[in-house]
Amino acid sequence: MAAQHAPVCDFDWPAPDFTLLATDGRTYRLSDLRGPHGVLVMFICNHCPYVLAVLERLIRDAKALQAEGIGVASICSNDAEAYPADSFENMAKLAEAHRFSFPYLHDADQSVARAYGAACTPDFFGFNAEGGLQYRGRLDASGRHAAPDGAPRELFDAMLMVARTGRGPKEQVPSMGCSIKWKA
């Protein structure tokens, strides 16, 4: 499968609102997820090798960002009929097995992925406290395989900058991963 790249950051683009069911049984709106210093919305899925290569780092960085006042949520928008590994039931199993510290939301009708312009998994959208997009880059230098230990934590560092200054870095490397699996 060919790798898909996310577009570059459109600074200050407003975060689209949503209401989605999470694997913890709760329904969340974007406003429920915001932290005092912003929110990170991550489009991921269960089966993508790019997501699986960074999953432990993603979980580590999400926890650290939450401690810094950044809200975090992940969303699976893939067509679960065509990709059963991405079903709601399997999402719940993944979130529980890896003890996600953030909600794992199901975008069954794919409307949220479309509103955000999500291109791939993983695809990261980092918003400041005012709801303006400040980061649309990658987690780190990982691809289908994890980056070497000690690789710069690009997403984490960028979101710390957003938390402290309200602005993201001018230079960002787009995320790369599998395309969103759109319904026919």
C-alpha positions, 0 to 999 in steps of 0.5 A, a space after each residue: 500500500 502506498 504511503 499517504 502524506 498529510 498536507 502542511 499546517 494551515 495556521 489558525 484554521 479553526 478546529 471543527 466541532 464534533 460529537 462522537 462515541 468513544 470506546 469508554 461508552 461516553 460521548 464526547 464533543 470537542 469542547 469536552 476534550 480541550 485542555 487549558 493549553 489546547 487540544 491534540 486530535 489524532 486520526 489513527 486506526 487499529 491495523 495501519 503499520 504506520 500507527 502500530 510502529 509509533 503506538 507506544 511513543 504516541 501513548 507516551 507523548 499523549 500522557 506527557 502532553 495531558 500533564 502539560 494541559 493539552 487535551 488529547 483524543 484519537 479518532 478512527 474513521 476507517 470503513 470498519 465493514 471493509 476493514 474489520 480490524 478497525 471495528 468499534 469492538 476492536 477499537 475498544 480492545 486496543 484502547 484497553 490493551 494499551 491503556 489509552 489515557 485519552 478517548 478513542 472515538 469512533 467516526 462511523 459516518 466519516 464526517 469528522 475525518 472529512 471536516 478535518 481533511 484527514 488524509 492518513 493514519 496517523 494524522 495529527 492536528 494540534 490546536 492552541 487554547 483559542 482553537 486555532 491549528 498550530 501543528 499538522 506534522 508527524 510524531 517523529 521520524 518513524 515510518 512503517 518502522 519506529 525511528 531509532 531511540 533518541 529521535 527528536 519528539 517532533 509532535 511533543 516538542 511542537 505541542 509544548 511550544 503551542 502550550 507555552 506560546 500559543 504558536 506552533 513551529 514554522 517548519 513542520 514535516 507532514 505526517 505519513 501513513 496509510 490513507 483513510 479507508 473511505 466508504 464507497 
